[in-house]
Amino acid sequence: MSDDFLRMNGHLWQIYQLARAKRSVYPVVRDQLTALNETLDGRPEVEAQALCGTAGDLFQLAGELAFDGNRYTDAAASYTLAASASQEAKSYDLWACALVRHAYVDLYERRYADAVGTLSAAEKVARRGDGSLSTRYWILLSMRATPNCSAGVSGCPFSGRASSPRPPRL
C-alpha cells in the first residue's frame, strides 16, 4: 500500500519540477493527501509508520507549492505537518528536510533567530539519519547562509529568489 503512495509521490515531484504553472499541481497533491489520510485510519503500526513517511514527503511537496506561490503561512503549515509525519515515521532525513524548509520560510520573512533555532534542531535530527545521504551537508550549508541573510551580506539564498533552495531528494 505505501509503495503505491511512494510511487505516486515520485510522479508528483516530477510533475512539479516540470510544470510551468506550479499551482496546477496542487489539486492532485491535495487529493493524494486526502487519500493517504483515509488510508492511514485503522492501519497496523508498521504500515502506518511507512504511510507517515510518505505523508511527510507529500506535505513537503505541498509546502513547496505554497512557497512558490508566495503563500508562506501555508508553506510553514505544510512543513510543520511534514516534520510531524516524518518524526512519527522515524524518517530522520525527511524530518530534517522538513525543518530546513520551514527555516527557509523564516529566512524569507526575515525571522532570522527563528530560522537559526529551526536549523539547529534540523542538524540534531539529521545526525540520527542516514550518513550516506547529503542531508547533513545541505543543513550545514543552510546554517552558513543564515548569518549572511541577517547581515544583508551577499550569499543569502533569498536575495531576489522566488523559490527556496532545493534540498536533496530522498
C-alpha positions in Angstrom: 0.0 0.0 0.0 2.7 2.5 1.0 4.7 1.6 -2.1 1.8 2.8 -4.3 1.7 6.1 -2.5 5.5 6.4 -2.7 5.4 5.9 -6.5 2.7 8.5 -6.8 4.7 10.9 -4.7 7.7 10.4 -7.0 5.5 11.2 -10.0 4.0 14.2 -8.4 7.5 15.6 -7.6 8.5 15.1 -11.3 5.3 16.8 -12.5 6.0 19.7 -10.0 9.5 20.1 -11.3 8.4 20.1 -15.0 5.2 22.2 -14.5 5.2 25.7 -15.9 2.3 26.6 -13.6 3.3 25.1 -10.3 -0.1 25.8 -8.8 -1.7 23.4 -11.3 -0.2 20.5 -9.4 -1.8 21.4 -6.1 -5.2 19.9 -6.6 -3.7 16.5 -7.3 -1.4 16.8 -4.3 -4.4 17.7 -2.1 -6.4 14.7 -3.4 -3.4 12.5 -2.8 -3.1 13.8 0.8 -6.9 13.1 1.3 -6.5 9.5 0.0 -3.4 9.0 2.2 -5.2 10.3 5.3 -8.2 8.0 4.6 -5.8 5.0 4.2 -4.0 5.7 7.4 -7.1 5.2 9.6 -7.0 1.8 11.3 -3.7 0.5 9.8 -1.3 -1.7 11.8 1.5 0.3 13.4 4.2 -0.8 10.9 2.2 0.1 7.9 1.0 3.4 9.5 4.6 4.3 10.1 5.5 3.8 6.5 2.5 5.8 5.4 3.5 8.6 7.7 6.9 8.8 5.9 5.0 9.0 2.7 2.8 11.8 4.1 5.9 13.6 5.3 7.2 13.6 1.7 3.9 14.7 0.3 3.4 17.5 2.8 6.8 18.8 1.8 5.7 19.0 -1.8 2.5 20.8 -0.6 4.8 23.2 1.2 7.0 23.8 -1.9 3.8 24.6 -3.9 2.7 27.1 -1.3 6.2 28.6 -1.0 6.4 29.0 -4.8 3.0 30.7 -4.7 4.3 33.2 -2.1 1.8 31.7 0.5 4.4 31.5 3.3 1.9 30.8 6.1 0.5 27.8 4.1 4.1 26.7 3.4 5.1 26.8 7.0 1.9 24.8 8.0 2.7 22.2 5.4 6.4 21.9 6.5 5.2 21.6 10.1 2.9 18.7 9.1 5.7 17.2 7.1 8.0 17.3 10.1 5.4 15.8 12.4 4.6 12.9 10.0 8.3 12.3 9.3 9.0 12.2 13.0 6.2 9.7 13.5 7.7 7.6 10.7 11.2 7.9 12.3 12.4 9.1 8.9 15.1 11.4 10.3 16.4 12.7 7.0 12.9 13.6 5.8 12.2 15.2 9.2 15.3 17.3 9.0 14.5 18.4 5.4 11.0 19.5 6.6 12.6 21.5 9.4 15.1 23.2 7.0 12.3 24.0 4.6 10.4 25.6 7.5 13.6 27.6 8.3 13.6 28.9 4.7 10.2 30.4 5.3 11.5 32.1 8.4 14.6 33.4 6.5 12.5 34.6 3.6 10.3 36.5 6.1 13.4 37.9 7.9 12.8 35.9 11.1 16.5 35.1 11.4 16.5 34.0 15.0 13.6 31.6 14.4 15.5 30.2 11.3 18.7 29.6 13.3 16.7 27.7 16.0 15.0 25.6 13.5 18.2 24.8 11.6 19.9 23.8 14.8 17.0 21.4 15.5 17.3 20.1 11.9 21.0 19.5 12.4 20.4 17.4 15.6 17.7 15.4 13.8 19.9 14.8 10.8 22.6 13.3 13.0 20.2 10.4 13.5 19.7 10.0 9.8 21.4 8.1 7.0 25.0 9.3 6.9 25.3 8.3 3.2 22.8 11.0 2.2 23.6 14.6 1.7 21.1 15.9 4.2 23.7 16.9 6.8 25.7 18.8 4.3 22.7 20.6 3.0 21.8 21.7 6.5 25.3 22.9 7.2 25.3 25.0 4.1 21.9 26.4 5.1 23.3 27.2 8.5 26.3 29.0 7.0 24.0 31.1 4.8 21.8 32.3 7.7 24.3 34.9 9.1 24.7 36.3 5.6 21.0 36.9 5.4 20.6 38.6 8.8 23.6 40.8 8.0 22.4 41.6 4.5 25.6 40.2 3.0 25.7 38.5 -0.4 25.5 34.8 -0.2 22.0 34.8 1.3 20.0 32.2 -0.7 16.9 34.5 -0.6 18.3 37.6 -2.2 15.8 38.1 -5.1 14.8 34.5 -5.2 11.3 33.4 -5.9 11.7 29.9 -4.5 13.6 28.2 -1.8 16.9 26.4 -2.4 16.2 22.8 -3.1 17.1 20.1 -0.6 18.4 16.7 -1.6 15.8 14.3 -2.9 15.4 11.4 -0.6 
